[in-house]
């Protein structure tokens, strides 16, 4: 073998040896990898806290100014308040009855107001019970505080009769109590009326503050018939309204020599403070 060939074989062997040794060195060094955080390799990242849910804003209803209607009643028993707006003005009705019969009370029947008396409507009207600074005695004023009476007329006017006062000047409040064959009415003017429906003999009253009256029932209507001081027929009735929330009173006054017959209507609402 020539010297050139020997040198070539030696270089090839050396190159092969170097190639065989290189993979072993490369495998001895671990390749660089990602850095792991300290602590246990099994630890998990802490879960993130959920965002708080928004609380819906509830609408708070505003209190209503309207009071609930009182429970309806089954009969006329209980306390009642006079409703002036829903009732007749008895004085006006009587004046109309006088005009319809062509009569007058004379030159003194008028007063300082358009309806007579000293108030804008006479007798303190429209001041409520017990009257305004001039009138008194009831929702329309009354005769006891006004020398001329609600019309400013003479004292012999029918509206000035003490016995007629309760029919023409209704009270601001009244209370009914029902018993066997009896219905007792007490008003806020201190009057007591005992309506007996069994036909018993009535006791004569010592004064007008307490009086027994013969009455009867016409269905649910309590009816009493009397005589006025002048002897005319007088019919008075009480009935519960169809909705059970009102007491309706009707007073029929028979015709006299100075006026035609007249019917007066009064309305009472449930007194929610006294059941």
C-alpha positions, 0 to 999 in steps of 0.5 A: 500500500502506498503512503497516500492510501495509508494516510487516506484510510487513517483520516477516514477512520478518525472521522468515523470515530468522531462521528460515533462519539458525538451523539453520546455527548449530545444525549448526556446533556438534557435539552433546555425546557420550560421552568416549573414554578416552585413548590409541589409539582401537583399544585394547581393554580387557585381558582379565580373568584367569580364576579358578584352578581348584580342584585336587581333593584326592586320597585317599591310601590308608593303608598296610595292616598286612597283608603280601601272601601269599608266592608259592606254591612248586612243591615242598618246596624252600626255607626254612620256619618252624614254625607252632606254632598249626597243629601238634600238641603231640606230648607231648599226643598221646603222652599220649593214646596212653598213656591209650588203651592203659591205661598210665602212666609211673608216679608220677613221670610228673607234674611241677609243671605241669598237663602235667608239667614246670616250665612251665604246660604242662610243659617250658617250653611255650608258650615258643618255640624255643629254649625258655623260661627252663625248657624248651628245644630246640624250640617245645615246650621240650626235654629238654636244659635240664630235668633232668626232661624236658618231662613231668617224668618219668623219663629213660627216658621215650620223649620223652627219647631223643636219637634220638626228639627230632627227631620229638617236638620239631620245629625252629623252622626247616628248609630243603630242597634238592632234587637228583637222587635226593636231598633234603637237610634242614637244620634250625636245630638243626644236624641234616642229613638226606640222603634218598636215593630211588635205593636206593643203599647208605647210609653209616653216620653217625658221629654224629646230626648228619649222617645218610643215610636211605632214602626214596622219592617217593609223587607229590609226597610225600617218604616215609622209613621208619626204625626207632625205637631200640626197633625200632618202625616209624617213618614220616616224610613231607613234602608241599607243601600244595595252595596251595603255601604250607605244608609239611606233615610227618607222623610215624607212631610204631608202637605200643610196650608203653606206648602205642598207635600215634600220628601227629603232624602239623607245619606249616611256613610259608614263610620270607619272609626266606630263599627 
